[in-house]
Amino acid sequence: MNKTADVATPSDFIRDDVANDLRTGKHTRIVTRFPPEPNGYLHIGHAKSICLNFGIAHEFNGVCNIRMDDTNPTKEETEYVDSIMADVHWLVDGWADKNLGGAPLYASDYFDKFYEFALRLIEKGKAYVDDMTREETDEFRRLGCAGEKSSAAMSAPLGLVRRIDETPKGAGSAKETDDAGYGVRKSY
C-alpha cells in the first residue's frame, strides 16, 4: 500500500512556547542560537542542537545565530571555528540555510556586558559571589541559602566582584584573597 499519511507539524513545549509568544505579541521575531565551544570538532549531539535551533528558526521565519562559546582561550583554535562553520553549513544546506544569522558571534565580545549584568543582579540581591568548595556549594544549594563567604553575606556585596575586575589583564588565572579572606578569581 502506498498511502500518504497526513504529517502533523512537529510540536513540543519549546515550539508551543515560541508559537504562543508570537501569537500574544510577547515577541515579534524569533532568534535562536547554536553555542558550540571552538575547542574540538562537532559530534552527533551537536547535530541535534543544530536541528532544534535552526528548525525552530526555520519554522517561525527567524534566524539562528552561531555564538562561539570562546571562554577558554587555551583550548580554542581557528581550525575548530572553521570546521564548525563548515559542518553547520553542510547540515542546514537546502532547508535552513536562509535562517543562518551570518558570521559567527563570540561570547568573549560580550564579557563587559556580562560583568555589568552580574553587578546589577548582585545589587538586586538576585546573585552572589562566593569562595566555597564544591561540597560546600552542594550543601548550601540543598539548604537554599548563601554561604558564609558569599557576597550576599557581606555588608558590601559588590566589593568582592569588583575586586575580580582589578586583576591585571594578561596575568593569567589569578586568585587572590582580600583582607576578610574572600577569594576572588578571574581568568584571561
C-alpha positions as CSV (number, residue, x, y, z in Angstrom):
1,M,0.0,0.0,0.0
2,N,1.2,3.4,-0.9
3,K,-0.9,5.6,1.4
4,T,0.4,9.1,2.2
5,A,-0.2,9.8,5.8
6,D,-1.1,13.3,7.0
7,V,2.1,14.6,8.6
8,A,1.4,16.9,11.6
9,T,3.7,19.8,12.2
10,P,6.1,18.8,14.9
11,S,5.2,20.1,18.3
12,D,6.8,20.2,21.7
13,F,6.9,22.5,24.7
14,I,9.6,24.7,23.1
15,R,7.7,25.2,19.8
16,D,4.4,25.7,21.7
17,D,6.0,28.4,23.8
18,V,7.5,30.1,20.7
19,A,4.2,30.0,18.9
20,N,2.4,31.4,22.0
21,D,4.9,34.2,22.3
22,L,4.4,35.2,18.7
23,R,0.6,34.9,18.9
24,T,0.4,37.1,22.1
25,G,2.9,39.6,20.8
26,K,5.4,39.0,23.6
27,H,8.0,38.7,20.8
28,T,7.7,39.7,17.2
29,R,10.6,37.8,15.8
30,I,12.5,34.6,16.7
31,V,16.2,34.5,17.2
32,T,17.7,31.2,18.3
33,R,21.4,30.3,18.8
34,F,23.7,27.4,18.5
35,P,26.6,27.9,21.0
36,P,29.5,25.5,20.3
37,E,32.8,25.7,22.1
38,P,35.6,26.1,19.4
39,N,37.9,23.6,21.2
40,G,37.1,20.5,19.1
41,Y,35.1,19.1,16.2
42,L,31.3,18.7,16.3
43,H,29.7,15.4,17.2
44,I,26.3,13.8,16.9
45,G,25.0,15.7,20.0
46,H,25.8,19.0,18.2
47,A,23.7,17.9,15.2
48,K,20.6,17.5,17.5
49,S,21.1,21.1,18.8
50,I,21.7,22.4,15.3
51,C,18.5,20.8,14.0
52,L,16.5,22.0,17.0
53,N,17.7,25.6,16.9
54,F,17.8,26.0,13.1
55,G,14.5,24.1,12.9
56,I,12.7,26.5,15.2
57,A,14.2,29.5,13.4
58,H,13.1,28.0,10.1
59,E,9.6,27.1,11.2
60,F,8.9,30.6,12.6
61,N,10.8,32.6,9.9
62,G,13.5,33.6,12.4
63,V,17.3,33.4,12.4
64,C,19.7,31.2,14.2
65,N,23.0,32.8,15.3
66,I,26.1,30.8,15.9
67,R,27.7,32.1,19.0
68,M,31.1,30.6,19.7
69,D,31.4,29.9,23.5
70,D,35.1,31.0,23.5
71,T,35.6,31.2,27.2
72,N,38.7,29.0,27.4
73,P,41.3,30.5,25.1
74,T,44.0,27.9,26.0
75,K,41.9,25.2,24.2
76,E,40.4,27.1,21.3
77,E,41.7,27.2,17.7
78,T,40.7,28.9,14.5
79,E,40.8,25.4,12.9
80,Y,37.8,24.4,15.1
81,V,35.8,27.6,14.3
82,D,36.3,26.9,10.5
83,S,35.4,23.3,10.9
84,I,32.3,24.1,13.0
85,M,31.1,26.7,10.4
86,A,31.7,24.2,7.5
87,D,29.7,21.5,9.4
88,V,26.8,23.8,10.2
89,H,26.6,24.9,6.5
90,W,26.6,21.3,5.4
91,L,23.9,20.3,7.9
92,V,21.5,23.2,7.2
93,D,22.1,23.4,3.4
94,G,18.9,23.3,1.4
95,W,16.4,23.6,4.3
96,A,17.5,26.2,6.8
97,D,20.5,28.0,5.2
98,K,18.3,31.1,4.8
99,N,17.9,31.2,8.6
100,L,21.6,31.4,9.4
101,G,22.2,34.7,11.2
102,G,25.5,35.5,9.4
103,A,29.1,35.4,10.6
104,P,29.6,33.7,14.0
105,L,29.4,35.7,17.2
106,Y,31.7,35.2,20.1
107,A,30.8,35.1,23.8
108,S,34.0,36.9,24.7
109,D,32.7,40.0,22.8
110,Y,30.1,40.4,25.5
111,F,32.2,39.9,28.7
112,D,31.8,43.6,29.6
113,K,28.1,43.3,29.3
114,F,28.0,40.1,31.3
115,Y,30.0,41.8,34.0
116,E,27.6,44.7,34.2
117,F,24.6,42.4,34.3
118,A,26.3,40.4,37.1
119,L,26.8,43.6,39.1
120,R,23.1,44.6,38.6
121,L,22.0,41.1,39.7
122,I,24.2,41.3,42.8
123,E,22.9,44.8,43.6
124,K,19.3,43.5,43.4
125,G,20.2,40.5,45.7
126,K,19.5,38.0,42.8
127,A,23.1,36.7,42.6
128,Y,26.2,36.5,44.7
129,V,29.8,35.5,44.6
130,D,31.5,33.1,47.0
131,D,34.6,31.0,47.6
132,M,33.2,27.7,48.7
133,T,34.3,24.2,47.8
134,R,32.2,22.1,45.5
135,E,30.9,20.1,48.5
136,E,30.1,23.3,50.4
137,T,28.2,24.7,47.4
138,D,26.2,21.5,47.0
139,E,25.2,21.6,50.7
140,F,24.2,25.3,50.6
141,R,22.2,24.7,47.4
142,R,20.4,21.9,49.2
143,L,19.6,24.2,52.1
144,G,18.7,27.1,49.7
145,C,21.0,29.7,51.3
146,A,24.2,31.6,50.7
147,G,27.5,30.5,52.2
148,E,29.3,32.4,54.9
149,K,31.9,33.7,52.5
150,S,29.4,34.8,49.8
151,S,29.0,38.4,48.7
152,A,25.4,38.0,49.8
153,A,26.6,37.7,53.4
154,M,28.9,40.7,53.2
155,S,28.0,44.2,54.2
156,A,29.3,45.4,50.9
157,P,28.5,42.6,48.4
158,L,29.9,44.4,45.3
159,G,33.3,44.7,46.8
160,L,34.2,41.1,46.1
161,V,33.0,41.1,42.5
162,R,34.7,44.4,41.8
163,R,38.0,43.1,43.1
164,I,37.8,40.5,40.3
165,D,37.9,43.2,37.8
166,E,41.0,44.7,39.3
167,T,43.2,41.7,38.3
168,P,45.7,42.9,35.8
169,K,44.9,41.8,32.2
170,G,47.4,39.2,31.0
171,A,48.0,38.0,34.5
172,G,46.6,34.6,33.6
173,S,44.3,32.8,36.1
174,A,44.6,34.8,39.3
175,K,43.4,34.0,42.7
176,E,43.8,36.5,45.5
177,T,42.4,36.8,49.0
178,D,41.2,40.1,50.3
179,D,41.5,41.2,54.0
180,A,38.4,39.3,55.0
181,G,39.6,36.1,53.4
182,Y,37.3,36.2,50.4
183,G,38.8,34.6,47.4
184,V,38.5,36.3,44.0
185,R,39.3,34.7,40.7
186,K,39.3,35.9,37.1
187,S,40.8,34.1,34.1
188,Y,42.1,35.7,30.9
